[in-house]
Amino acid sequence: MQRTRRFFKLMFWLVTSGLIAFCLLFGIPFSSGIAARKVVAWAGCTPASFDMQAVCPAGSYAEPFVPLSHWFTSGFAPLVLAVNFGGMLVAWASLCVALGFIWWVLSVRHAP
């Protein structure tokens, strides 16, 4: 039971730190533009210019990152992050809560 509790503790901290890192990386204005441009470049999209956003092939995983890669919209990074990734962030936070709850139940149930 100790191994299970440690496993859920590790998973909780890994998933939570991943969520925090994602939000900091793509939610801070202007630094999110740098990170989003990297993601868009890795996906093989045409890069953004001063007056035009990046263009990705249809169905590309980088499409939600395109607004963040443009210099103007990167100033609104928290809003763009919430609009483009809101559902994913809610699911990710729910997973953090579920893992934390399981870890807490196991800790309380088998407390020394």
Helices and strands as residue ranges (DSSP letters): H 2-27, H 31-42, G 63-65, H 66-69, G 73-76, H 77-109
